[in-house]
Amino acid sequence: MFPAIRAGRATAALGLCCALLLTACDFASALDPAEACLFAKMKAAASSGARMLRCAERFPAPEQLEFLRDCRQRVRTLFRTRLAAADDAAMASGYSCPATPESLGVQGPASWPQRLVDEMWAAGSAGADCTRQRIGAVRRYAKAASHCRIRQLLQPDADEMTECIEDPRQDLLQAWNDIAARTGDCIGEQPLPDVLVTRLRQDVEAQAQRLTVTCGDRHVAGYEECDDGGTVSNDGCTFDCRIEQCARVQSGVVCAVCADDAILDPQTGACRCPDGYQGTPGSCADIDECAADAGGCPAERPCVNLAGTHACAIPCTEEALHEALAACGAPTGAIAFNCKDQVIQVARGFIDDPRRVMCDDLVIDGAGSNLTFEMDPLCWKVPLPQERCRTMLEPDGTCACPDVDTGTPFLILEGDRNVVRNLTVRGFFDGIRSQGSSNVVEDVRFERMCDDAFGSMGSGTANVFRNLEALHGCDKCSESDGDLATTDTDPRVAGHYSAIFENVRFEGCLTPLRLSRGGRYRIRGVTMTPSDDPDFPCDGPRFSGMTDDELAVEMDSSVIQGCRRGIRFGILSDGLLWDNIIHDNTIRGVRVAGDARVALWDNSIRDNGGDGSTETGYGGVTVLADALADLGGGPGITIDGREVVSPGGNALCGNLGGDELPRDVENETATVVPAENNWWCTYESPADLVFGHVDYQPFLKRAP
């Protein structure tokens, strides 16, 4: 599906420009952002592929290798710059057309320019005029073929495509023989020109397919707001790839497409403006409660308008905060502060301190005031015995990395539907824990917490942690546990999950995310990396149940990079991993052990492994003990109560075992690991890239 190409616009543009073959006219001026992005990337790919061949044509001799490398590097730099510019322009309008130089087949060891040159050089002398001139002829054909395909995208016409490409093809056929007659040094068995024509057209088609927006192909691009691989509605993503909001209404679930500023009313099943807003969906406006009668606030507590509500500001002291929490934010049910750019000291206390919040529907909002709550003394400045210190004690008896599981928290949310936002929290033993349901923690920065920065505990459901930063943690930066039995059985509603993590950045956390003791979790857009400070590395997230507590994890669009162990699944854990980037982790990318069940698709799992460990399993993906994993084409695995078959589409490239030999998939179990329809960064069989029983046939011939 190529969206929104209107016949009037496209035809007018083509009437002016087609005869000029894209060189004197910019089609993009007549296109919407999605079309313009596709156009720009296809044009960049066409130009860069031809430039790569031009480099080989200009510097074919072995003694010119350094010049060849410099030439290719300039092409790569220009190509990436053009792709980035296309991405920026599209994203500014809310669109995307995901593609990289590698996925477009123009760069990388298996790129079509490099593959073609290698084949022709292998058949003849690299410095021979015949080889050089034939590469030039192929270059001219490749550029013309790409331009014709762009025209075809803008105005689909099979006959016109054939006509457009036939003259360049005839020119190639004629030049092939003319070059041989002219140079006289065409030795070896070079590929026939018709074979090259077929291959190059296939490459151009693959580029177009990678960029063209197709609802149902599992890639969010262009106008799409979502793409779950299906083309039906009422599952959170409509048949035409728009996001639906879903809510349980009178024991049933209703899904609807609401405007970005609207919510789905759980009472009526209709879209409406949120509480505290006025207008209609699509034009909801926050009500300024402070505009009339100072919002009912006394003179000593000025009114602060907040999103969806308002507060009578309190002084920026620990005592005022405790009083406001005890009163559940009376008189408005919200807490804001009457200062800016301030650090508020909170004395070290105990678990049952006054920041245990029993309220429902309370809002605590820093409201852009740049406020930091800091424990006094900071948790790493509290004297500890050596056995409670992961490092050496300082001369004053304190420890840079305390080994503690309990200590002073900032907030414990025991009620429901509370919101905490727009704050910085520093140096507590624990940050913000939710023990209720439907609590939201958003736009909060956690700095150097000595235990957990945030998490969901107990039997609560639908807790949301989004737009957060957790920086520099010596232990877990976030730990959660839950109970599958208390979650909603319908995956379309938020209550299906114990907790939802969205757009969270973990940097320098030993264990960024620890999920244990049961529950179901949704992880989206989360980044986990080490810090530049060597004292704060990243060991990777860890997911495993405990005794009879089963754990289910759904994770997509996330990045785990530069950590030690990548992602670990253990006993009583189920996992669905898709569209994640798992790169440069020193022992492995993904470990599936115990009796875990994990399906993976559309992930990029590259350049992991190479280091040894006392823990078994290395490389890209390793499967151990009684675990099951499906990387593509399997008979199906029961995951979280439903049968799942991975469609593949993973990129498994450059992963190493502890012996530094290639190991993209390691299977230490007695069962076969299905891994069909994946890209292994090779056009040859990936047999040497796997260990154990792995079914890798068929495999992709291009990056997905």
C-alpha positions in Angstrom: 0.0 0.0 0.0 1.6 3.3 -1.1 -0.4 6.0 0.7 -2.1 9.1 -0.5 -0.7 9.4 -4.1 -3.4 11.5 -5.5 -3.9 11.2 -9.3 -4.2 14.9 -9.8 -1.1 15.9 -7.9 1.1 13.1 -9.1 0.0 13.3 -12.7 0.6 17.0 -12.8 4.1 16.6 -11.4 4.8 13.8 -13.8 3.6 15.7 -16.8 6.1 18.4 -16.0 9.0 16.3 -14.9 9.0 12.7 -16.2 10.6 13.6 -19.5 13.5 15.1 -17.6 14.0 11.8 -15.7 14.1 13.4 -12.2 17.2 15.5 -12.9 15.7 19.0 -13.4 12.6 18.8 -11.3 11.9 17.9 -7.7 8.9 15.6 -7.4 9.0 15.9 -3.7 7.4 19.4 -3.8 4.2 17.8 -5.0 4.2 14.9 -2.4 3.0 14.5 1.2 5.7 13.8 3.8 5.5 10.0 3.6 5.8 10.1 -0.2 8.6 12.7 -0.1 10.6 10.5 2.3 10.2 7.5 0.1 11.2 9.5 -2.9 14.2 11.0 -1.3 15.6 7.7 0.0 15.0 5.9 -3.3 16.7 8.7 -5.1 19.6 8.7 -2.6 19.9 4.9 -3.0 20.0 5.1 -6.7 22.7 7.8 -6.7 24.8 6.1 -4.0 24.7 2.7 -5.7 25.9 4.3 -8.9 28.6 6.3 -7.1 29.9 3.1 -5.5 30.3 1.6 -8.9 31.9 4.8 -10.1 34.5 4.4 -7.3 35.4 0.9 -8.5 35.5 2.1 -12.1 37.9 4.9 -11.2 40.2 3.0 -8.9 40.3 -0.6 -10.0 44.0 -1.5 -9.5 45.2 -3.1 -6.2 47.7 -0.2 -5.7 44.8 2.2 -5.8 43.1 0.5 -2.8 43.5 3.5 -0.5 41.9 5.8 -3.1 39.1 3.4 -3.5 38.4 3.3 0.3 38.4 7.1 0.5 36.0 7.3 -2.5 33.6 4.8 -0.9 33.8 6.5 2.5 32.7 9.8 0.9 29.8 8.1 -0.8 28.8 6.5 2.5 28.9 9.8 4.4 26.9 11.6 1.8 24.3 8.7 1.7 23.8 8.7 5.4 23.5 12.4 5.4 20.8 12.3 2.8 18.9 9.5 4.6 19.1 11.5 7.9 17.7 14.6 6.2 14.8 12.6 4.8 14.1 11.1 8.2 14.2 14.5 9.9 11.8 16.1 7.3 9.4 13.1 7.6 9.5 13.0 11.5 8.9 16.8 11.7 5.5 16.0 10.0 4.8 12.9 12.1 5.8 10.4 9.4 8.6 7.9 9.0 10.1 5.7 6.3 12.5 3.3 8.1 15.6 2.3 6.1 19.3 2.2 6.5 22.1 2.1 3.9 22.4 -1.6 4.7 18.8 -2.5 4.4 18.6 -0.7 1.1 21.4 -2.9 -0.1 23.8 -0.1 -1.0 26.3 -0.4 1.8 27.8 -3.4 3.7 29.7 -6.5 2.6 26.7 -7.9 0.9 25.6 -4.7 -0.9 24.8 -5.1 -4.6 27.5 -2.7 -5.8 30.2 -4.5 -3.8 28.9 -8.0 -4.7 28.8 -7.1 -8.4 32.3 -5.6 -8.4 33.7 -8.6 -6.5 32.2 -11.0 -8.9 33.5 -9.1 -12.0 36.9 -8.7 -10.5 37.1 -12.3 -9.6 36.4 -13.2 -13.2 38.8 -10.8 -14.8 41.7 -8.5 -13.8 40.7 -5.6 -11.6 42.9 -3.3 -13.5 41.8 -4.5 -16.9 40.2 -1.9 -19.1 37.5 -4.4 -20.0 36.4 -4.9 -16.4 36.6 -1.2 -15.6 34.5 -0.2 -18.6 32.0 -2.9 -18.1 31.5 -1.8 -14.5 30.9 1.7 -15.9 28.2 0.3 -18.3 26.5 -1.5 -15.4 26.7 1.7 -13.4 24.8 3.6 -16.1 22.2 0.8 -16.3 21.7 0.6 -12.5 21.1 4.3 -12.2 18.6 4.3 -15.0 16.8 1.3 -13.6 16.5 2.9 -10.2 15.1 6.1 -11.7 12.6 4.2 -13.6 11.4 2.4 -10.5 10.9 5.7 -8.7 8.8 6.9 -11.6 6.9 3.7 -11.4 6.1 4.3 -7.7 4.8 7.7 -8.4 2.6 6.6 -11.3 2.2 2.8 -11.4 2.2 1.7 -15.0 3.8 -1.7 -15.9 4.0 -0.8 -19.6 5.7 2.5 -18.9 8.2 0.8 -16.6 9.2 -1.7 -19.3 9.5 1.0 -21.9 11.5 3.2 -19.5 14.0 0.5 -18.8 14.3 -1.1 -22.2 16.6 1.5 -23.8 19.2 1.4 -20.9 19.1 -2.4 -21.2 19.7 -2.4 -24.9 22.6 0.1 -24.3 24.1 -2.3 -21.8 23.9 -5.3 -24.1 25.5 -3.3 -26.9 28.2 -1.8 -24.7 29.1 -5.3 -23.3 30.2 -6.6 -26.6 31.6 -3.2 -27.9 33.9 -3.1 -24.8 35.2 -6.5 -25.5 36.0 -5.7 -29.1 37.6 -2.4 -28.2 39.8 -3.4 -25.2 40.7 -6.9 -26.2 41.4 -8.0 -22.6 38.0 -9.4 -21.5 39.3 -12.6 -19.9 37.5 -15.0 -17.6 33.8 -15.8 -17.3 32.1 -12.6 -16.3 28.4 -12.7 -15.6 26.2 -12.1 -18.7 24.6 -8.7 -19.0 21.0 -10.2 -18.9 21.9 -11.9 -15.6 23.0 -8.6 -14.3 19.9 -6.9 -15.5 17.7 -9.4 -13.6 19.8 -9.1 -10.4 19.8 -5.3 -10.4 16.1 -5.1 -11.1 15.5 -7.5 -8.1 17.6 -5.2 -5.9 15.7 -2.1 -7.0 12.4 -3.9 -6.3 13.7 -4.9 -2.8 14.6 -1.2 -2.1 11.2 -0.1 -3.1 9.5 -2.8 -1.0 11.6 -1.8 2.0 10.4 1.8 1.7 6.9 1.4 0.5 4.3 1.7 3.2 2.4 -1.5 3.5 -0.1 -1.9 6.3 0.3 -5.4 7.7 4.0 -5.8 7.1 5.0 -5.3 10.8 7.0 -2.1 10.0 5.6 1.3 11.1 6.2 3.7 8.3 4.7 6.7 6.5 1.2 7.5 7.6 1.0 4.4 9.8 0.5 4.9 13.6 1.0 1.2 14.3 1.5 -2.1 12.4 0.8 -5.3 14.2 1.2 -7.5 11.2 -2.5 -7.9 10.7 -5.2 -6.1 8.8 -8.2 -6.3 11.2 -9.5 -3.7 13.6 -10.6 -3.9 17.2 -7.2 -5.2 18.4 -5.6 -1.9 19.2 -4.5 -1.3 15.6 -7.0 -0.8 12.8 -7.1 -2.4 9.4 -5.4 0.7 8.0 -2.8 0.9 10.8 -4.2 3.6 13.0 -4.0 3.3 16.8 -7.2 2.4 18.6 -7.8 3.0 22.3 -9.5 0.1 24.0 -11.4 0.0 27.3 -13.6 -2.4 29.1 -17.2 -1.2 29.0 -19.9 -3.1 30.9 -17.9 -6.3 31.0 -17.0 -6.0 27.3 -14.1 -4.4 25.5 -14.7 -1.5 23.0 -12.0 -0.1 20.7 -12.1 3.2 18.9 -9.8 5.6 17.1 -9.8 8.8 19.2 -8.0 12.0 18.5 -4.6 12.4 20.1 -6.0 14.8 22.8 -9.0 12.5 23.6 -9.6 9.4 25.7 -12.1 6.5 25.4 -14.7 6.9 28.1 -14.9 3.5 30.0 -18.5 4.3 30.9 -19.9 5.0 27.4 -17.3 3.6 25.0 -17.2 7.0 23.2 -14.2 9.3 22.7 -14.3 12.4 24.9 -11.9 15.1 26.2 -10.2 14.1 29.5 -11.4 15.4 32.8 -10.2 19.0 33.3 -10.4 19.7 29.6 -13.2 21.3 27.5 -14.1 21.2 23.8 -14.5 18.2 21.6 -12.1 15.4 20.6 -9.5 16.9 18.2 -9.8 20.4 19.9 -9.6 19.7 23.6 -8.3 22.5 25.7 -7.1 22.5 29.2 -9.4 24.4 31.6 -7.5 27.1 33.5 -9.1 26.8 36.9 -6.9 29.6 38.3 -8.5 32.1 36.0 -11.6 32.5 38.2 -11.4 33.4 41.9 -7.7 32.2 42.1 -9.0 28.6 41.8 -10.4 28.9 45.4 -6.8 29.0 46.8 -5.9 31.1 49.9 -3.6 34.1 49.3 -0.6 32.3 51.0 -1.0 29.4 48.6 -1.1 30.7 45.0 -3.0 28.8 42.4 -1.0 26.8 39.9 -2.8 25.5 36.8 -1.8 22.0 35.9 -2.7 19.7 33.0 -6.3 18.6 33.7 -6.4 20.1 37.2 -4.9 22.8 39.5 -3.2 23.0 42.9 -2.8 25.5 45.7 1.0 25.7 45.9 2.8 24.6 49.0 6.2 25.7 50.3 9.3 23.8 49.1 10.0 22.0 52.4 9.9 18.4 53.6 7.3 19.3 56.2 4.9 20.9 53.7 5.2 17.9 51.4 4.3 15.5 54.3 1.3 17.7 55.3 0.0 17.8 51.7 0.4 14.1 51.3 -1.5 13.4 54.5 -4.3 15.6 53.2 -4.3 14.0 49.8 -3.5 17.4 48.2 -6.5 19.2 49.7 -8.3 21.3 48.7 -7.9 20.4 45.0 -6.5 16.8 45.1 -3.2 18.0 43.6 0.2 19.1 44.9 2.4 21.8 43.2 5.2 23.9 44.7 5.8 27.7 45.1 9.5 27.7 44.1 11.7 27.1 41.1 15.2 25.7 40.6 15.5 24.3 44.1 16.8 21.1 45.8 14.4 20.0 48.6 16.2 18.0 51.3 14.4 15.0 52.7 15.8 13.4 55.9 16.6 9.8 55.9 13.8 7.8 57.5 12.1 4.4 57.4 9.8 2.4 55.0 6.7 3.4 57.0 7.5 7.1 56.7 5.0 9.8 55.9 5.6 9.5 52.1 3.5 6.3 52.0 0.6 7.6 50.0 -2.8 6.1 50.7 -4.8 8.5 48.5 -6.6 7.9 45.2 -6.6 10.3 42.2 -3.8 12.5 43.7 -1.6 14.5 41.3 2.0 15.5 42.3 3.4 17.8 39.7 6.7 19.8 39.5 5.1 21.7 36.7 8.3 22.7 35.0 9.8 24.3 38.1 13.1 22.3 38.0 12.7 20.7 41.4 14.9 18.0 42.9 14.1 15.9 45.9 17.3 14.7 47.6 17.8 12.4 50.5 19.9 13.8 53.4 22.4 12.3 53.6 22.6 10.8 50.1 22.2 7.0 50.2 25.9 6.4 49.3 26.9 8.7 52.1 25.3 6.5 54.8 27.9 4.4 56.8 27.6 0.7 56.2 29.5 -2.5 57.3 31.8 -3.9 54.6 29.5 -6.9 54.0 26.9 -4.5 52.8 29.2 -2.7 50.4 29.9 -3.9 46.8 33.1 -1.9 46.7 35.6 -0.9 49.4 34.5 1.2 52.2 35.6 4.8 52.1 37.6 6.1 55.1 34.5 7.6 56.6 32.7 4.2 56.5 30.5 5.1 53.6 30.2 3.0 50.3 30.0 4.2 46.7 27.8 1.2 45.9 25.7 0.0 48.8 24.3 -3.6 48.7 20.9 -2.9 50.1 17.3 -4.0 49.4 15.5 -1.8 51.8 15.9 1.8 52.9 14.4 5.2 52.7 12.0 5.6 49.7 10.8 8.8 48.1 7.2 7.7 47.5 5.1 4.6 47.9 1.8 4.8 46.1 -0.6 2.5 47.8 -3.7 4.1 46.3 -5.0 4.0 42.7 -5.0 6.4 39.8 -2.3 8.7 41.2 0.0 10.7 39.0 3.6 11.8 39.8 5.4 13.9 37.1 8.0 16.6 36.3 10.5 16.0 39.1 14.1 14.9 39.8 14.7 12.3 42.6 18.3 11.8 43.8 20.1 9.7 46.3 17.3 7.7 47.9 17.5 4.0 48.6 14.2 3.6 46.7 12.5 6.0 44.4 8.8 5.7 43.6 7.0 2.3 44.0 3.4 1.6 43.0 1.5 -0.9 45.2 -1.9 0.2 43.8 -3.4 0.1 40.3 -3.5 2.6 37.4 -0.8 4.8 38.9 1.3 6.9 36.5 4.9 8.0 37.0 6.0 10.2 34.1 8.7 12.8 33.1 10.8 12.0 36.2 14.6 11.8 36.4 16.1 9.4 38.9 19.8 10.0 39.7 22.0 7.5 41.5 19.5 5.6 43.5 21.0 2.9 45.8 18.3 0.3 45.1 15.2 0.6 42.9 14.4 3.9 41.1 10.8 2.8 40.3 8.6 -0.2 39.9 5.3 -1.9 40.4 4.9 -4.3 43.4 2.1 -6.6 44.5 -1.2 -7.4 42.8 -1.8 -4.0 41.2 -2.4 -3.6 37.5 -2.2 -1.0 34.7 0.6 1.0 36.4 2.4 3.1 33.8 6.1 4.3 33.9 6.9 6.6 30.9 9.3 9.3 29.8 11.7 8.5 32.6 15.5 8.5 33.1 17.3 6.3 35.5 21.0 7.1 35.7 23.9 5.4 37.6 22.6 2.5 39.7 24.9 0.0 41.4 22.1 -2.6 41.5 18.7 -2.7 39.9 17.4 0.5 38.6 13.9 -0.9 38.4 12.3 -4.0 39.9 8.8 -5.1 39.6 6.7 -8.1 40.6 3.0 -8.9 40.1 0.4 -11.5 39.9 -0.9 -12.8 36.5 -4.1 -13.9 38.3 -5.1 -10.3 39.0 -4.6 -9.0 35.4 -7.3 -8.6 32.8 -7.5 -11.5 30.4 -8.0 -9.2 27.4 -4.6 -8.0 25.9 -6.3 -4.9 24.4 -6.7 -3.1 27.8 -4.1 -1.6 30.1 -5.3 -3.8 32.9 -3.9 -6.8 31.0 -0.5 -5.8 32.3 0.9 -5.4 35.8 3.0 -2.5 34.6 3.7 -0.7 31.3 7.2 0.8 30.6 7.3 3.4 27.8 10.2 5.6 26.6 12.5 4.9 29.6 16.3 5.5 29.4 18.5 3.4 31.7 22.1 4.6 31.7 24.8 3.1 33.9 22.4 0.6 35.7 23.9 -2.7 36.6 20.6 -4.4 36.1 18.4 -1.9 34.4 15.1 -3.8 34.6 14.5 -6.8 36.8 11.1 -8.5 36.5 10.5 -11.3 38.9 7.9 -13.2 41.0 5.2 -13.1 38.4 3.0 -10.6 36.5 2.7 -9.4 32.9 4.7 -6.5 31.5 4.7 -4.3 28.4 8.1 -2.7 27.5 8.2 -0.3 24.6 10.8 2.3 23.6 13.2 1.5 26.4 17.0 2.1 26.1 19.6 0.3 28.2 23.3 1.3 27.9 26.3 1.6 30.2 27.6 4.9 31.4 30.8 6.5 30.3 31.8 6.2 33.9 33.4 2.7 34.3 31.9 2.5 37.9 28.4 2.3 36.3 28.3 -0.5 33.7 25.3 -2.3 32.4 24.8 -6.0 32.9 21.5 -6.1 31.0 17.8 -6.8 32.0 16.8 -10.0 33.7 13.4 -11.6 33.5 12.5 -14.8 35.5 9.7 -16.0 37.6 9.9 -17.5 41.1 8.4 -20.8 42.5 4.8 -20.8 41.1 4.8 -17.2 40.0 4.7 -17.0 36.2 6.1 -14.1 34.3 5.2 -12.8 30.8 7.1 -10.0 29.0 6.3 -8.2 25.7 9.1 -6.0 24.5 9.4 -4.0 21.3 11.1 -1.0 19.8 13.8 -1.0 22.6 17.6 -0.9 22.6 20.0 -3.0 24.6 23.5 -1.9 23.6 27.0 -2.2 25.1 25.8 -4.2 28.1 27.4 -7.4 29.3 24.8 -10.2 29.2 22.1 -8.7 27.0 18.6 -10.0 27.8 18.2 -13.0 30.1 15.0 -15.1 30.4 14.9 -17.7 33.2 12.5 -20.1 34.8 8.7 -19.6 34.6 9.1 -16.7 32.1 7.5 -16.2 28.7 8.6 -13.6 26.2 7.7 -11.9 23.0 10.5 -9.8 21.5 10.0 -7.8 18.3 11.6 -4.8 16.5 14.3 -4.4 19.1 18.0 -3.5 18.6 20.3 -5.8 20.6 23.9 -4.8 19.7 27.4 -4.9 21.0 26.7 -6.8 24.3 29.9 -8.5 25.3 28.7 -12.0 26.2 25.5 -12.5 24.3 22.4 -10.8 22.9 19.6 -13.0 24.3 19.7 -15.9 26.7 16.7 -18.2 26.9 17.2 -20.7 29.8 15.4 -22.8 32.4 11.9 -23.5 31.0 11.4 -20.1 29.4 9.4 -19.8 26.2 10.4 -16.9 23.9 9.5 -15.9 20.3 11.6 -13.3 18.4 10.9 -11.5 15.2 12.1 -8.3 13.4 14.9 -7.8 15.9 18.4 -6.6 15.0 20.8 -8.9 17.0 24.3 -7.9 15.9 27.9 -7.9 17.1 27.2 -9.5 20.5 29.5 -12.0 22.3 33.3 -12.6 22.1 33.9 -12.5 25.9 34.0 -15.6 28.1 31.9 -16.2 31.3 31.2 -18.8 33.9 27.6 -18.6 32.7 27.0 -20.8 29.7 25.6 -19.7 26.4 27.2 -17.2 24.0 26.7 -15.3 20.8 23.5 -13.7 19.4 20.8 -15.9 20.8 21.5 -18.9 23.1 18.9 -21.5 24.1 19.6 -23.7 27.1 18.2 -26.5 29.4 14.4 -27.0 28.8 13.8 -23.7 27.2 12.1 -23.1 23.8 12.8 -20.3 21.3 11.3 -19.5 17.9 13.2 -17.2 15.7 11.0 -17.9 12.6 8.8 -20.5 11.1 8.4 -22.8 14.1 5.5 -25.2 14.7 4.3 -22.8 17.4 5.1 -22.2 21.1 2.5 -21.6 23.8 3.4 -18.2 25.2 1.3 -16.6 27.9 -1.5 -19.0 27.1 -1.6 -18.4 23.3 0.0 -20.2 20.4 2.7 -18.0 18.8 4.6 -18.6 15.6 7.4 -16.2 14.8 7.4 -14.8 11.2 11.2 -14.4 11.3 12.7 -11.2 9.9 15.5 -11.0 12.5 18.9 -9.7 11.5 21.5 -12.1 13.1 25.0 -10.8 12.1 28.5 -10.7 13.5 27.8 -12.5 16.8 30.6 -14.4 18.4 31.1 -17.3 20.9 33.4 -17.1 23.9 36.1 -18.5 21.5 35.5 -15.5 19.2 34.2 -17.8 16.4 31.0 -16.9 14.7 27.9 -18.0 16.7 24.7 -16.2 15.8 22.5 -18.8 17.3 23.6 -21.4 19.9 21.2 -24.2 20.8 22.2 -26.4 23.7 18.8 -28.2 23.9 17.7 -31.5 22.4 15.0 -29.8 20.4 15.3 -27.9 17.1 15.3 -24.1 17.3 13.4 -22.8 14.3 15.1 -19.8 12.7 13.6 -19.4 9.2 13.3 -16.3 7.1 16.1 -14.4 8.9 19.0 -12.3 7.5 22.5 -13.5 8.4 24.5 -10.9 6.5 25.5 -13.4 4.0 24.3 -14.7 0.6 25.7 -18.1 1.5 24.4 -20.7 3.9 24.6 -19.6 7.5 25.5 -23.2 8.6 28.8 -22.0 10.0 27.1 -19.3 12.0 24.9 -21.6 14.2 25.7 -24.2 16.9 23.4 -27.2 17.6 20.1 -28.1 16.0 18.9 -24.9 14.2 16.6 -24.8 11.2 17.7 -21.8 9.2 16.2 -22.7 5.8 15.0 -20.6 4.0 17.0 -17.5 4.8 16.7 -14.0 3.6 19.1 -12.6 0.9 18.7 -9.0 2.1 18.4 -7.2 5.4 14.7 -7.1 6.4 
